[in-house]
């Protein structure tokens, strides 16, 4: 029973992932609605964890240096050593929150024009 359900889901997903070239005609845009909905869902599921990791990795050094600047400068190794645990905690927390926002946002921004693209799954550089 489970194999039947899984195989039917995979068949539906493979059919909906077929490339479709839409013009300005409303009928062809209507046909693409399931593809765009599926593209949004897949990109949100894959892109959110990717965005969380990318934003966390980007925020940890920023927060560590910002805290060290307030304590004696980022060139001072003692200030960096004391600031590192606080920078890791704050960078991880804020990076996770920012990634939880950026993942679905990237998916929503790109699911219409570029479904299933690297940009919709937060895999491209946004800077």
C-alpha positions as CSV (number, residue, x, y, z in Angstrom):
1,X,0.0,0.0,0.0
2,X,2.8,2.4,0.9
3,X,4.7,1.6,-2.2
4,X,1.6,2.4,-4.3
5,X,1.2,5.8,-2.6
6,X,4.8,6.6,-2.9
7,X,5.0,5.6,-6.6
8,X,1.8,7.6,-7.4
9,X,3.2,10.7,-5.6
10,X,6.5,10.4,-7.5
11,X,4.6,10.0,-10.8
12,X,2.5,13.2,-10.1
13,X,5.7,15.1,-9.0
14,X,7.6,14.0,-12.1
15,X,4.7,15.0,-14.4
16,X,4.4,18.4,-12.7
17,X,8.1,19.1,-13.0
18,X,8.1,18.9,-16.8
19,X,9.3,22.1,-18.4
20,X,6.5,24.4,-19.6
21,X,7.0,27.4,-21.7
22,X,4.3,29.9,-21.0
23,X,3.4,32.9,-23.1
24,X,1.2,35.8,-22.2
25,X,-1.9,33.7,-22.7
26,X,-4.0,33.3,-19.5
27,X,-4.8,29.6,-20.3
28,X,-1.1,28.6,-20.3
29,X,-0.5,30.7,-17.1
30,X,-3.4,28.8,-15.5
31,X,-1.9,25.5,-16.4
32,X,1.4,26.5,-14.7
33,X,-0.3,27.1,-11.3
34,X,0.4,23.6,-10.0
35,X,4.0,23.7,-11.1
36,X,4.5,27.1,-9.4
37,X,2.8,25.8,-6.2
38,X,5.0,22.7,-6.2
39,X,8.1,24.8,-6.9
40,X,7.2,27.0,-3.9
41,X,6.8,24.0,-1.6
42,X,9.9,22.3,-2.7
43,X,12.0,25.4,-2.6
44,X,10.7,26.4,0.8
45,X,11.4,22.9,2.2
46,X,14.9,22.8,0.7
47,X,15.8,26.5,0.8
48,X,14.9,27.3,4.4
49,X,17.5,25.1,6.0
50,X,20.1,26.2,3.5
51,X,19.2,29.9,4.2
52,X,19.5,29.2,8.0
53,X,23.0,27.7,7.6
54,X,24.2,30.4,5.2
55,X,22.9,33.3,7.4
56,X,24.2,31.7,10.6
57,X,27.7,31.3,9.0
58,X,27.6,34.9,7.8
59,X,26.3,36.4,11.1
60,X,28.7,34.7,13.6
61,X,31.9,36.6,12.5
62,X,29.9,39.9,12.2
63,X,28.6,39.6,15.8
64,X,31.9,38.4,17.2
65,X,33.7,41.4,15.7
66,X,31.0,43.8,16.7
67,X,31.2,42.6,20.4
68,X,35.0,42.6,20.3
69,X,35.0,46.2,18.9
70,X,33.1,47.3,22.0
71,X,35.5,45.6,24.3
72,X,38.9,46.7,22.9
73,X,39.0,46.3,19.2
74,X,38.7,43.3,16.8
75,X,42.5,43.3,16.5
76,X,43.0,42.5,20.2
77,X,43.1,38.7,20.5
78,X,42.0,38.8,24.1
79,X,38.9,40.8,23.2
80,X,38.1,38.4,20.4
81,X,38.5,35.3,22.7
82,X,36.1,36.8,25.2
83,X,33.7,38.0,22.5
84,X,33.7,34.7,20.6
85,X,31.2,32.7,22.8
86,X,28.8,35.7,22.8
87,X,29.2,36.2,19.1
88,X,28.6,32.6,18.4
89,X,25.4,32.6,20.4
90,X,24.0,35.8,19.0
91,X,25.1,35.1,15.5
92,X,23.5,31.6,15.6
93,X,20.2,32.9,17.0
94,X,19.9,35.8,14.7
95,X,21.2,33.9,11.7
96,X,18.5,31.2,12.3
97,X,15.8,33.8,12.5
98,X,17.0,35.5,9.4
99,X,17.2,32.2,7.6
100,X,13.7,31.3,8.6
101,X,12.6,34.5,6.9
102,X,14.9,34.4,3.9
103,X,14.1,30.8,2.9
104,X,10.4,31.1,2.2
105,X,11.0,34.7,0.8
106,X,13.5,33.4,-1.8
107,X,11.1,30.6,-2.7
108,X,8.2,33.0,-3.1
109,X,10.2,35.6,-5.0
110,X,11.4,33.0,-7.6
111,X,8.7,30.4,-7.9
112,X,6.8,32.2,-10.6
113,X,9.6,33.3,-13.0
114,X,12.2,30.7,-12.2
115,X,10.7,27.6,-10.6
116,X,13.1,25.0,-9.2
117,X,16.1,27.3,-9.7
118,X,19.1,27.7,-7.4
119,X,17.9,31.2,-6.4
120,X,14.5,29.8,-5.3
121,X,16.2,27.2,-3.1
122,X,18.6,29.8,-1.5
123,X,21.6,28.2,-3.2
124,X,22.8,31.3,-5.1
125,X,24.5,34.3,-3.7
126,X,22.1,37.1,-2.9
127,X,24.7,39.7,-2.1
